Amino acid sequence: MNKIKFSVVGFGRIGQRHSKIIHEYKDSELVSIVDTNPDQLELSDSLDLTPQKFTDIETFVAADANQSDVVCIATPNGFHTEYAIQLMKAGYHVVIEKPMGLSAESCENVLSTMIETGKQAFVVKQNRYSPPSKWLKEVIDQKIIGEVLMVQTNCYWNRDERYYSTSKWRGTRDLDGGALFTQFSHFIDLLYWVFGDIKNVNAVIKNFTHPNLKDFDDSGLAQFEFINGGIGSLNYSTSCWGQNMESSITVVGTKGSLKVGGQYMNEIEYCHIENYEMPELPETNPPNDYGPYKGSAANHHYVIENVVNALQGKESVTTNVFEGMKVVGFIDKIYRAGGFIK
């Protein structure tokens, strides 16, 4: 089959990662990159990439004339849904980086545009590809652990001045959104993907160590019930000193207990389940390394492979718009309960 042709909007760290993977994958081709900062575009030379370069979407759309099949959106969070709608209306499939959007309403507009245009929208949730995540999904779906009673999620990371000083949009309410959108939406996606939606939410949201960030959170805790049964809690912070500490999910079920832990939910720390022998899992990919700080697992190549295979009719979409929208709704419920969103 012909290669799937991609363009990338937003050429920061994640956009560069998308571009390099697209360039190297045998069934895809990188056509163009778009960024409002011309200096960012020149970084493509150091990555041995030779795409066409544009400084705005309108010029790109006019010049590209639908030569590209797919556009990856790796801009600041606040532009994700706006650009997705614009590009689908222009005739492109889109890949939307996490979070899908910063409000449930904006995500619903993406869904309606997708239906209206017949174009496909993919949402990046690469942690679903990690072996511990797939194992957790299997254990819960097959009720190997029995009925879920309690789920505790802890996300304790570092995001200090080294992070927020590098881009003006980081730490802003309208373009960043908050720690749950930017740092921890992958783990909230795992909560939704594995355990389902939530109700009866109580939350406390704080900003302890980032006083220069107006109307922004760095820490919080939430308690809730899962619609599918069981109770859950989420404790998160970007105020850990120096480096990331932990990302974990602990589950208590009627037939046993488990903990997926490590810095990035990358290992099984505990598993004690009735009549069950823990299998040996493949090694988890290392985290994305951004110099002074790290992020979630480097699984973006699986995302691009899924986009290509889905458009060629070989497999279904790993994370669709509906699921991306539900994750944003999950976050919205926590922030509203904590008074962070009115």
C-alpha positions in Angstrom: 0.0 0.0 0.0 1.0 3.6 -0.4 2.6 5.3 2.5 0.4 7.5 4.7 1.6 11.1 4.5 1.8 13.2 7.6 2.3 16.8 8.5 2.9 18.1 12.1 1.6 21.3 13.6 3.7 22.4 16.6 7.4 21.6 16.4 8.3 21.6 20.1 9.7 18.5 21.8 6.6 16.3 21.2 6.2 17.6 17.7 9.8 16.7 17.0 9.2 13.3 18.4 6.2 12.8 16.1 8.1 14.0 13.1 11.1 11.8 13.7 9.0 8.7 14.2 6.9 9.4 11.1 10.1 9.9 9.1 11.6 6.6 10.2 8.5 4.4 10.1 8.4 2.4 6.9 4.8 3.0 6.1 4.6 6.8 6.7 6.1 9.9 5.2 6.7 13.3 6.7 5.6 16.1 4.3 5.5 19.3 6.3 6.0 20.9 9.7 4.2 24.0 11.0 5.3 26.3 13.9 4.7 30.0 14.5 8.3 30.3 15.6 10.7 30.1 12.6 13.6 29.2 14.9 11.8 26.0 16.0 11.4 25.0 12.3 15.1 25.2 11.8 15.6 22.5 14.4 14.4 20.0 11.8 17.9 20.2 10.2 19.6 18.8 13.3 17.1 15.9 13.2 18.0 15.1 9.6 14.5 15.9 8.5 13.7 17.8 5.3 10.0 18.6 5.3 8.4 21.7 3.9 8.1 24.4 6.6 5.3 26.8 7.3 4.6 29.4 10.1 0.8 29.3 10.1 -1.9 26.7 9.4 -3.6 28.7 6.7 -0.5 28.9 4.5 0.1 25.2 5.1 -3.4 24.2 4.1 -3.2 26.3 0.9 0.2 25.0 -0.2 -0.4 21.4 0.9 -3.6 21.1 -1.1 -4.4 17.8 0.8 -1.2 16.2 -0.2 -1.0 15.1 3.4 -3.4 12.5 4.7 -3.0 13.2 8.4 -2.0 16.2 10.5 -0.5 15.6 14.0 -1.4 18.4 16.4 1.4 18.9 19.0 0.7 22.6 19.9 0.0 24.0 23.4 -3.0 22.3 24.9 -5.4 25.2 24.4 -5.2 25.0 20.6 -5.8 21.3 20.3 -9.5 21.2 19.6 -9.6 24.5 17.6 -6.9 23.2 15.2 -8.5 19.7 15.0 -11.8 21.2 13.9 -10.1 23.5 11.4 -8.0 20.8 9.9 -10.8 18.2 9.6 -12.9 20.8 7.8 -10.0 21.3 5.5 -10.0 17.6 4.6 -7.4 16.0 6.9 -7.5 13.2 9.5 -5.9 14.5 12.7 -3.9 13.1 15.6 -4.4 15.1 18.7 -1.8 15.1 21.5 -2.9 14.8 25.0 -5.0 16.3 26.4 -7.6 16.1 23.7 -8.9 19.5 24.9 -9.4 21.6 28.0 -13.2 21.4 28.2 -15.8 18.7 27.5 -17.7 21.2 25.2 -14.7 21.8 22.9 -14.1 18.0 22.7 -17.8 17.5 21.8 -17.3 20.0 18.9 -14.4 17.8 17.6 -16.7 14.8 17.7 -19.4 16.6 15.8 -16.9 17.8 13.2 -15.6 14.3 12.8 -19.1 13.0 12.1 -19.8 15.9 9.8 -16.6 15.6 7.7 -16.1 11.9 7.8 -12.5 12.4 8.9 -10.9 10.4 11.6 -9.5 11.8 14.8 -7.0 9.9 16.9 -6.1 10.8 20.5 -2.6 10.2 21.8 -2.6 8.0 25.0 0.6 6.1 24.6 0.6 4.7 28.1 -2.0 2.1 27.0 0.8 0.4 25.1 3.0 -0.2 28.2 3.1 -3.9 29.2 2.1 -3.2 32.9 -0.9 -1.1 31.6 -2.1 -3.9 29.2 -1.6 -6.5 32.0 -3.7 -4.4 34.4 -6.5 -4.0 31.9 -6.5 -7.8 31.4 -6.6 -8.5 35.1 -9.5 -6.2 35.7 -11.5 -7.0 32.5 -11.3 -10.8 33.1 -12.1 -10.3 36.8 -8.9 -12.2 37.7 -8.8 -10.0 40.8 -12.5 -10.4 41.4 -14.7 -7.4 42.0 -12.9 -4.1 42.3 -13.3 -2.7 45.8 -10.7 0.1 46.0 -8.3 1.9 43.6 -5.7 4.3 44.8 -3.7 6.4 42.2 -0.6 8.4 43.3 1.2 10.7 40.9 4.1 12.6 42.5 6.3 14.5 40.0 8.7 17.4 39.8 7.9 20.4 37.6 9.8 23.5 38.8 11.3 26.6 37.2 13.4 24.5 34.9 10.2 23.4 33.2 7.9 26.5 33.4 10.6 29.0 32.3 11.2 27.3 28.9 7.8 28.2 27.3 5.4 31.1 28.0 2.3 28.9 27.6 3.3 26.5 30.3 1.5 27.1 33.6 -1.2 29.2 32.0 -4.9 28.4 32.5 -6.0 29.0 28.9 -3.2 27.1 27.1 -1.8 24.6 29.7 -5.0 24.0 31.7 -3.5 22.5 34.9 -1.4 19.6 36.1 -4.1 17.0 35.5 -4.3 18.0 31.9 -0.6 18.3 31.1 1.3 16.0 33.5 -1.2 13.4 34.6 -3.8 13.0 31.9 -2.1 9.8 30.8 -2.7 8.2 34.2 -6.3 9.5 34.4 -6.7 7.8 30.9 -5.6 4.5 32.4 -8.1 5.0 35.3 -10.9 5.5 32.8 -9.7 2.8 30.3 -9.4 0.2 33.0 -12.0 1.1 35.6 -14.5 3.3 33.8 -16.1 6.7 34.6 -16.7 8.2 38.0 -19.4 9.8 40.1 -19.8 11.5 43.5 -16.5 13.3 43.4 -14.9 15.2 46.3 -11.7 17.1 45.8 -9.2 19.5 47.2 -7.0 21.5 44.7 -3.9 23.5 45.8 -1.0 25.5 44.5 1.8 25.0 47.1 5.1 25.8 45.4 4.3 27.7 42.2 3.2 31.2 43.4 4.0 32.8 40.0 1.5 30.7 38.2 -1.9 32.5 38.4 -5.0 30.4 38.9 -3.0 27.2 38.5 -2.7 23.9 40.5 0.3 21.9 41.4 -1.3 19.5 43.9 -4.6 17.9 44.8 -6.5 14.9 46.0 -9.8 13.5 44.9 -12.1 10.8 46.1 -14.9 9.2 44.0 -17.0 6.2 43.2 -16.6 4.2 40.0 -19.9 3.8 38.1 -18.9 0.2 37.5 -18.4 -0.4 41.2 -15.8 0.3 43.8 -14.3 3.5 45.2 -11.2 5.3 44.2 -8.8 8.1 45.0 -6.3 10.2 43.2 -3.4 12.0 44.9 -1.1 14.2 42.7 1.6 16.8 42.9 4.2 18.4 40.7 5.9 19.8 43.9 8.3 17.0 44.5 11.8 18.4 44.9 14.4 17.7 42.2 12.9 14.9 40.3 9.8 12.7 39.7 9.1 10.3 42.5 6.2 7.9 41.7 3.2 7.1 39.5 1.2 4.2 40.8 -2.1 2.4 40.8 -3.0 0.1 43.8 -6.0 -2.1 43.5 -7.8 -4.1 46.2 -10.2 -6.7 44.8 -12.3 -9.6 46.3 -9.7 -12.1 45.0 -6.5 -10.3 45.6 -4.5 -7.1 45.5 -1.9 -5.5 43.2 0.2 -2.4 42.7 1.5 -1.1 39.4 4.3 1.4 40.3 7.7 2.9 39.6 8.2 6.4 38.5 6.0 6.0 35.5 3.7 3.0 36.2 6.4 1.0 34.5 6.7 -2.0 36.8 4.6 -4.4 38.9 5.5 -3.8 42.5 3.0 -6.2 44.1 0.7 -8.9 42.9 -1.1 -11.4 45.3 -4.1 -12.9 43.7 -5.9 -16.2 44.4 -4.8 -19.1 42.2 -2.8 -16.7 39.9 0.8 -16.8 38.9 2.2 -13.5 37.8 3.5 -13.8 34.1 6.8 -12.3 33.0 6.0 -9.1 31.2 8.0 -7.5 28.4 10.2 -4.6 29.5 8.6 -1.2 29.5 10.0 1.4 27.2 12.0 4.2 29.0 10.3 7.5 29.8 10.5 10.4 27.4 13.7 12.3 28.4 13.5 16.1 28.3 16.8 16.9 30.0 16.0 18.2 33.5 12.7 16.3 33.7 11.1 13.2 32.3 7.7 12.3 31.1 5.6 9.2 30.4 6.8 6.1 28.4 8.3 6.6 24.9 5.5 4.8 23.1 4.7 7.3 20.4 5.9 4.9 17.7 3.0 2.6 18.6 0.6 5.6 18.1 1.9 6.3 14.6 1.7 2.7 13.7 -1.9 2.5 14.9 -2.8 5.6 12.8 -1.3 4.1 9.7 -2.8 0.6 10.2 -6.2 2.1 11.1 -6.3 4.2 7.9 -5.2 1.2 5.9 -8.0 -0.9 7.4 -5.8 -3.3 9.2 -6.8 -2.5 12.8 -9.2 -0.3 14.9 -8.3 3.0 16.5 -6.5 2.5 19.9 -7.9 5.7 21.5 -10.9 7.3 19.8 -12.5 10.7 20.2 -15.2 9.5 22.5 -12.6 8.1 24.9 -10.5 11.2 24.7 -13.5 13.2 25.5 -14.4 11.1 28.5 -10.9 11.5 29.9 -11.3 15.3 29.7 -14.7 14.9 31.4 -13.1 12.8 34.2 -10.6 15.7 34.8 -13.4 18.3 34.6 -15.3 16.5 37.4 -12.3 16.6 39.7 -11.5 20.2 39.0 -15.1 21.3 39.5 -15.4 19.4 42.7 -12.2 21.1 43.9 -13.4 24.6 42.8 -10.6 24.9 40.3 -13.2 25.2 37.4 -16.4 27.0 38.1 
